[in-house]
Amino acid sequence: RRERQRQGIDLAKGAGRYAGRKPDTKMHERVIALKSGGCSIAETARLAGVSVSQVKRVWAQNQTKDKV
């Protein structure tokens, strides 16, 4: 079953119909602004209404984007 499911997913991705959830750019901007302003990770998560792991993920993506 898993092999057949994987085949279908691969076909859909190839046709551009399996993209996943779109990023929430407003939330990303809010997290980056709070973290850049000196808030801790936990405080940023609380103020932005997201999880600590989400803050870490968004911040890491922002840091790698800035380096390039």
PDB file as gemmi writes it, atoms N, CA and C in Angstrom:
CRYST1    1.000    1.000    1.000  90.00  90.00  90.00 P 1                      
ATOM      1  N   ARG A   1       0.828  -1.200   0.000  1.00  0.00           N  
ATOM      2  CA  ARG A   1       0.000   0.000   0.000  1.00  0.00           C  
ATOM      3  C   ARG A   1       0.868   1.259   0.000  1.00  0.00           C  
ATOM      4  N   ARG A   2       1.909   1.264   0.828  1.00  0.00           N  
ATOM      5  CA  ARG A   2       2.755   2.461   0.914  1.00  0.00           C  
ATOM      6  C   ARG A   2       3.466   2.754  -0.400  1.00  0.00           C  
ATOM      7  N   GLU A   3       3.885   1.698  -1.085  1.00  0.00           N  
ATOM      8  CA  GLU A   3       4.587   1.907  -2.354  1.00  0.00           C  
ATOM      9  C   GLU A   3       3.658   2.566  -3.372  1.00  0.00           C  
ATOM     10  N   ARG A   4       2.416   2.078  -3.428  1.00  0.00           N  
ATOM     11  CA  ARG A   4       1.439   2.627  -4.369  1.00  0.00           C  
ATOM     12  C   ARG A   4       1.103   4.079  -4.009  1.00  0.00           C  
ATOM     13  N   GLN A   5       0.986   4.338  -2.721  1.00  0.00           N  
ATOM     14  CA  GLN A   5       0.704   5.700  -2.262  1.00  0.00           C  
ATOM     15  C   GLN A   5       1.866   6.628  -2.636  1.00  0.00           C  
ATOM     16  N   ARG A   6       3.092   6.167  -2.432  1.00  0.00           N  
ATOM     17  CA  ARG A   6       4.281   6.950  -2.774  1.00  0.00           C  
ATOM     18  C   ARG A   6       4.295   7.257  -4.267  1.00  0.00           C  
ATOM     19  N   GLN A   7       3.907   6.277  -5.099  1.00  0.00           N  
ATOM     20  CA  GLN A   7       3.866   6.502  -6.545  1.00  0.00           C  
ATOM     21  C   GLN A   7       2.880   7.619  -6.893  1.00  0.00           C  
ATOM     22  N   GLY A   8       1.716   7.585  -6.266  1.00  0.00           N  
ATOM     23  CA  GLY A   8       0.704   8.608  -6.520  1.00  0.00           C  
ATOM     24  C   GLY A   8       1.169   9.985  -6.088  1.00  0.00           C  
ATOM     25  N   ILE A   9       1.821  10.055  -4.944  1.00  0.00           N  
ATOM     26  CA  ILE A   9       2.334  11.335  -4.446  1.00  0.00           C  
ATOM     27  C   ILE A   9       3.410  11.872  -5.383  1.00  0.00           C  
ATOM     28  N   ASP A  10       4.297  11.000  -5.836  1.00  0.00           N  
ATOM     29  CA  ASP A  10       5.350  11.428  -6.760  1.00  0.00           C  
ATOM     30  C   ASP A  10       4.764  11.944  -8.073  1.00  0.00           C  
ATOM     31  N   LEU A  11       3.722  11.262  -8.580  1.00  0.00           N  
ATOM     32  CA  LEU A  11       3.061  11.718  -9.805  1.00  0.00           C  
ATOM     33  C   LEU A  11       2.409  13.084  -9.594  1.00  0.00           C  
ATOM     34  N   ALA A  12       1.735  13.248  -8.465  1.00  0.00           N  
ATOM     35  CA  ALA A  12       1.066  14.517  -8.173  1.00  0.00           C  
ATOM     36  C   ALA A  12       2.081  15.647  -8.028  1.00  0.00           C  
ATOM     37  N   LYS A  13       3.203  15.381  -7.367  1.00  0.00           N  
ATOM     38  CA  LYS A  13       4.240  16.406  -7.222  1.00  0.00           C  
ATOM     39  C   LYS A  13       4.786  16.804  -8.586  1.00  0.00           C  
ATOM     40  N   GLY A  14       4.979  15.813  -9.447  1.00  0.00           N  
ATOM     41  CA  GLY A  14       5.470  16.086 -10.793  1.00  0.00           C  
ATOM     42  C   GLY A  14       4.512  16.955 -11.590  1.00  0.00           C  
ATOM     43  N   ALA A  15       3.217  16.800 -11.322  1.00  0.00           N  
ATOM     44  CA  ALA A  15       2.199  17.577 -12.033  1.00  0.00           C  
ATOM     45  C   ALA A  15       1.896  18.897 -11.326  1.00  0.00           C  
ATOM     46  N   GLY A  16       2.565  19.156 -10.190  1.00  0.00           N  
ATOM     47  CA  GLY A  16       2.373  20.408  -9.474  1.00  0.00           C  
ATOM     48  C   GLY A  16       1.105  20.471  -8.646  1.00  0.00           C  
ATOM     49  N   ARG A  17       0.575  19.325  -8.235  1.00  0.00           N  
ATOM     50  CA  ARG A  17      -0.670  19.307  -7.468  1.00  0.00           C  
ATOM     51  C   ARG A  17      -0.476  18.883  -6.025  1.00  0.00           C  
ATOM     52  N   TYR A  18       0.745  18.792  -5.557  1.00  0.00           N  
ATOM     53  CA  TYR A  18       1.010  18.315  -4.197  1.00  0.00           C  
ATOM     54  C   TYR A  18       2.057  19.227  -3.585  1.00  0.00           C  
ATOM     55  N   ALA A  19       1.617  20.404  -3.169  1.00  0.00           N  
ATOM     56  CA  ALA A  19       2.580  21.409  -2.733  1.00  0.00           C  
ATOM     57  C   ALA A  19       2.665  21.572  -1.225  1.00  0.00           C  
ATOM     58  N   GLY A  20       1.644  21.150  -0.490  1.00  0.00           N  
ATOM     59  CA  GLY A  20       1.652  21.354   0.948  1.00  0.00           C  
ATOM     60  C   GLY A  20       1.094  22.716   1.316  1.00  0.00           C  
ATOM     61  N   ARG A  21       1.153  23.030   2.584  1.00  0.00           N  
ATOM     62  CA  ARG A  21       0.594  24.286   3.089  1.00  0.00           C  
ATOM     63  C   ARG A  21       1.486  25.461   2.708  1.00  0.00           C  
ATOM     64  N   LYS A  22       0.860  26.573   2.359  1.00  0.00           N  
ATOM     65  CA  LYS A  22       1.601  27.789   2.036  1.00  0.00           C  
ATOM     66  C   LYS A  22       2.129  28.407   3.332  1.00  0.00           C  
ATOM     67  N   PRO A  23       3.322  29.001   3.313  1.00  0.00           N  
ATOM     68  CA  PRO A  23       3.862  29.615   4.529  1.00  0.00           C  
ATOM     69  C   PRO A  23       3.051  30.834   4.952  1.00  0.00           C  
ATOM     70  N   ASP A  24       2.923  31.026   6.251  1.00  0.00           N  
ATOM     71  CA  ASP A  24       2.206  32.174   6.817  1.00  0.00           C  
ATOM     72  C   ASP A  24       3.206  33.319   6.959  1.00  0.00           C  
ATOM     73  N   THR A  25       3.285  34.163   5.944  1.00  0.00           N  
ATOM     74  CA  THR A  25       4.312  35.207   5.920  1.00  0.00           C  
ATOM     75  C   THR A  25       4.117  36.241   7.023  1.00  0.00           C  
ATOM     76  N   LYS A  26       2.866  36.524   7.391  1.00  0.00           N  
ATOM     77  CA  LYS A  26       2.630  37.495   8.466  1.00  0.00           C  
ATOM     78  C   LYS A  26       3.184  36.980   9.786  1.00  0.00           C  
ATOM     79  N   MET A  27       2.984  35.686  10.052  1.00  0.00           N  
ATOM     80  CA  MET A  27       3.503  35.090  11.283  1.00  0.00           C  
ATOM     81  C   MET A  27       5.034  35.096  11.252  1.00  0.00           C  
ATOM     82  N   HIS A  28       5.622  34.783  10.103  1.00  0.00           N  
ATOM     83  CA  HIS A  28       7.082  34.787   9.973  1.00  0.00           C  
ATOM     84  C   HIS A  28       7.634  36.180  10.268  1.00  0.00           C  
ATOM     85  N   GLU A  29       7.007  37.196   9.684  1.00  0.00           N  
ATOM     86  CA  GLU A  29       7.465  38.573   9.908  1.00  0.00           C  
ATOM     87  C   GLU A  29       7.342  38.962  11.377  1.00  0.00           C  
ATOM     88  N   ARG A  30       6.250  38.543  12.019  1.00  0.00           N  
ATOM     89  CA  ARG A  30       6.030  38.861  13.435  1.00  0.00           C  
ATOM     90  C   ARG A  30       7.110  38.211  14.298  1.00  0.00           C  
ATOM     91  N   VAL A  31       7.398  36.927  14.025  1.00  0.00           N  
ATOM     92  CA  VAL A  31       8.419  36.204  14.791  1.00  0.00           C  
ATOM     93  C   VAL A  31       9.786  36.858  14.603  1.00  0.00           C  
ATOM     94  N   ILE A  32      10.135  37.178  13.376  1.00  0.00           N  
ATOM     95  CA  ILE A  32      11.442  37.780  13.091  1.00  0.00           C  
ATOM     96  C   ILE A  32      11.560  39.154  13.746  1.00  0.00           C  
ATOM     97  N   ALA A  33      10.482  39.938  13.708  1.00  0.00           N  
ATOM     98  CA  ALA A  33      10.508  41.269  14.327  1.00  0.00           C  
ATOM     99  C   ALA A  33      10.686  41.163  15.836  1.00  0.00           C  
ATOM    100  N   LEU A  34       9.948  40.257  16.476  1.00  0.00           N  
ATOM    101  CA  LEU A  34      10.054  40.099  17.930  1.00  0.00           C  
ATOM    102  C   LEU A  34      11.443  39.608  18.321  1.00  0.00           C  
ATOM    103  N   LYS A  35      11.940  38.601  17.602  1.00  0.00           N  
ATOM    104  CA  LYS A  35      13.245  38.017  17.925  1.00  0.00           C  
ATOM    105  C   LYS A  35      14.355  39.029  17.659  1.00  0.00           C  
ATOM    106  N   SER A  36      14.239  39.790  16.586  1.00  0.00           N  
ATOM    107  CA  SER A  36      15.240  40.818  16.280  1.00  0.00           C  
ATOM    108  C   SER A  36      15.218  41.931  17.313  1.00  0.00           C  
ATOM    109  N   GLY A  37      14.056  42.152  17.911  1.00  0.00           N  
ATOM    110  CA  GLY A  37      13.916  43.194  18.918  1.00  0.00           C  
ATOM    111  C   GLY A  37      14.465  42.812  20.272  1.00  0.00           C  
ATOM    112  N   GLY A  38      14.999  41.617  20.407  1.00  0.00           N  
ATOM    113  CA  GLY A  38      15.634  41.209  21.652  1.00  0.00           C  
ATOM    114  C   GLY A  38      14.811  40.281  22.525  1.00  0.00           C  
ATOM    115  N   CYS A  39      13.645  39.851  22.064  1.00  0.00           N  
ATOM    116  CA  CYS A  39      12.829  38.920  22.854  1.00  0.00           C  
ATOM    117  C   CYS A  39      13.474  37.538  22.857  1.00  0.00           C  
ATOM    118  N   SER A  40      13.257  36.806  23.938  1.00  0.00           N  
ATOM    119  CA  SER A  40      13.744  35.430  24.000  1.00  0.00           C  
ATOM    120  C   SER A  40      12.875  34.551  23.103  1.00  0.00           C  
ATOM    121  N   ILE A  41      13.311  33.325  22.882  1.00  0.00           N  
ATOM    122  CA  ILE A  41      12.542  32.404  22.051  1.00  0.00           C  
ATOM    123  C   ILE A  41      11.182  32.129  22.681  1.00  0.00           C  
ATOM    124  N   ALA A  42      11.163  31.863  23.989  1.00  0.00           N  
ATOM    125  CA  ALA A  42       9.902  31.560  24.675  1.00  0.00           C  
ATOM    126  C   ALA A  42       8.968  32.765  24.660  1.00  0.00           C  
ATOM    127  N   GLU A  43       9.519  33.941  24.891  1.00  0.00           N  
ATOM    128  CA  GLU A  43       8.706  35.157  24.895  1.00  0.00           C  
ATOM    129  C   GLU A  43       8.165  35.445  23.496  1.00  0.00           C  
ATOM    130  N   THR A  44       8.992  35.238  22.481  1.00  0.00           N  
ATOM    131  CA  THR A  44       8.555  35.425  21.098  1.00  0.00           C  
ATOM    132  C   THR A  44       7.418  34.472  20.770  1.00  0.00           C  
ATOM    133  N   ALA A  45       7.557  33.214  21.183  1.00  0.00           N  
ATOM    134  CA  ALA A  45       6.512  32.220  20.923  1.00  0.00           C  
ATOM    135  C   ALA A  45       5.203  32.633  21.579  1.00  0.00           C  
ATOM    136  N   ARG A  46       5.279  33.087  22.815  1.00  0.00           N  
ATOM    137  CA  ARG A  46       4.073  33.484  23.545  1.00  0.00           C  
ATOM    138  C   ARG A  46       3.412  34.688  22.883  1.00  0.00           C  
ATOM    139  N   LEU A  47       4.196  35.698  22.534  1.00  0.00           N  
ATOM    140  CA  LEU A  47       3.645  36.918  21.944  1.00  0.00           C  
ATOM    141  C   LEU A  47       3.112  36.695  20.527  1.00  0.00           C  
ATOM    142  N   ALA A  48       3.759  35.810  19.775  1.00  0.00           N  
ATOM    143  CA  ALA A  48       3.332  35.550  18.395  1.00  0.00           C  
ATOM    144  C   ALA A  48       2.228  34.498  18.324  1.00  0.00           C  
ATOM    145  N   GLY A  49       2.014  33.774  19.423  1.00  0.00           N  
ATOM    146  CA  GLY A  49       0.969  32.756  19.438  1.00  0.00           C  
ATOM    147  C   GLY A  49       1.340  31.495  18.688  1.00  0.00           C  
ATOM    148  N   VAL A  50       2.627  31.153  18.708  1.00  0.00           N  
ATOM    149  CA  VAL A  50       3.101  29.935  18.044  1.00  0.00           C  
ATOM    150  C   VAL A  50       3.954  29.137  19.021  1.00  0.00           C  
ATOM    151  N   SER A  51       4.378  27.955  18.603  1.00  0.00           N  
ATOM    152  CA  SER A  51       5.187  27.110  19.472  1.00  0.00           C  
ATOM    153  C   SER A  51       6.649  27.556  19.456  1.00  0.00           C  
ATOM    154  N   VAL A  52       7.379  27.110  20.462  1.00  0.00           N  
ATOM    155  CA  VAL A  52       8.811  27.408  20.555  1.00  0.00           C  
ATOM    156  C   VAL A  52       9.540  26.824  19.349  1.00  0.00           C  
ATOM    157  N   SER A  53       9.169  25.602  18.957  1.00  0.00           N  
ATOM    158  CA  SER A  53       9.838  24.970  17.815  1.00  0.00           C  
ATOM    159  C   SER A  53       9.569  25.740  16.522  1.00  0.00           C  
ATOM    160  N   GLN A  54       8.377  26.312  16.399  1.00  0.00           N  
ATOM    161  CA  GLN A  54       8.066  27.125  15.215  1.00  0.00           C  
ATOM    162  C   GLN A  54       8.945  28.375  15.185  1.00  0.00           C  
ATOM    163  N   VAL A  55       9.147  29.003  16.334  1.00  0.00           N  
ATOM    164  CA  VAL A  55      10.015  30.185  16.409  1.00  0.00           C  
ATOM    165  C   VAL A  55      11.430  29.801  15.991  1.00  0.00           C  
ATOM    166  N   LYS A  56      11.933  28.687  16.515  1.00  0.00           N  
ATOM    167  CA  LYS A  56      13.287  28.241  16.168  1.00  0.00           C  
ATOM    168  C   LYS A  56      13.403  27.970  14.675  1.00  0.00           C  
ATOM    169  N   ARG A  57      12.380  27.349  14.089  1.00  0.00           N  
ATOM    170  CA  ARG A  57      12.402  27.014  12.663  1.00  0.00           C  
ATOM    171  C   ARG A  57      12.414  28.284  11.814  1.00  0.00           C  
ATOM    172  N   VAL A  58      11.526  29.227  12.117  1.00  0.00           N  
ATOM    173  CA  VAL A  58      11.439  30.478  11.355  1.00  0.00           C  
ATOM    174  C   VAL A  58      12.729  31.279  11.506  1.00  0.00           C  
ATOM    175  N   TRP A  59      13.260  31.349  12.718  1.00  0.00           N  
ATOM    176  CA  TRP A  59      14.485  32.113  12.971  1.00  0.00           C  
ATOM    177  C   TRP A  59      15.670  31.499  12.223  1.00  0.00           C  
ATOM    178  N   ALA A  60      15.764  30.175  12.222  1.00  0.00           N  
ATOM    179  CA  ALA A  60      16.856  29.500  11.512  1.00  0.00           C  
ATOM    180  C   ALA A  60      16.756  29.749  10.010  1.00  0.00           C  
ATOM    181  N   GLN A  61      15.552  29.693   9.463  1.00  0.00           N  
ATOM    182  CA  GLN A  61      15.370  29.967   8.035  1.00  0.00           C  
ATOM    183  C   GLN A  61      15.783  31.398   7.715  1.00  0.00           C  
ATOM    184  N   ASN A  62      15.435  32.318   8.586  1.00  0.00           N  
ATOM    185  CA  ASN A  62      15.783  33.722   8.384  1.00  0.00           C  
ATOM    186  C   ASN A  62      17.297  33.920   8.443  1.00  0.00           C  
ATOM    187  N   GLN A  63      17.961  33.247   9.361  1.00  0.00           N  
ATOM    188  CA  GLN A  63      19.412  33.395   9.503  1.00  0.00           C  
ATOM    189  C   GLN A  63      20.141  32.857   8.278  1.00  0.00           C  
ATOM    190  N   THR A  64      19.702  31.709   7.750  1.00  0.00           N  
ATOM    191  CA  THR A  64      20.367  31.149   6.570  1.00  0.00           C  
ATOM    192  C   THR A  64      20.079  31.998   5.340  1.00  0.00           C  
ATOM    193  N   LYS A  65      18.891  32.601   5.277  1.00  0.00           N  
ATOM    194  CA  LYS A  65      18.545  33.468   4.149  1.00  0.00           C  
ATOM    195  C   LYS A  65      19.411  34.724   4.167  1.00  0.00           C  
ATOM    196  N   ASP A  66      19.707  35.244   5.357  1.00  0.00           N  
ATOM    197  CA  ASP A  66      20.535  36.444   5.480  1.00  0.00           C  
ATOM    198  C   ASP A  66      21.981  36.183   5.076  1.00  0.00           C  
ATOM    199  N   LYS A  67      22.475  34.970   5.303  1.00  0.00           N  
ATOM    200  CA  LYS A  67      23.867  34.638   4.985  1.00  0.00           C  
ATOM    201  C   LYS A  67      24.100  34.550   3.486  1.00  0.00           C  
ATOM    202  N   VAL A  68      23.085  34.173   2.742  1.00  0.00           N  
ATOM    203  CA  VAL A  68      23.230  33.976   1.290  1.00  0.00           C  
ATOM    204  C   VAL A  68      23.198  35.249   0.532  1.00  0.00           C  
TER     205      VAL A  68                                                      
END                                                                             
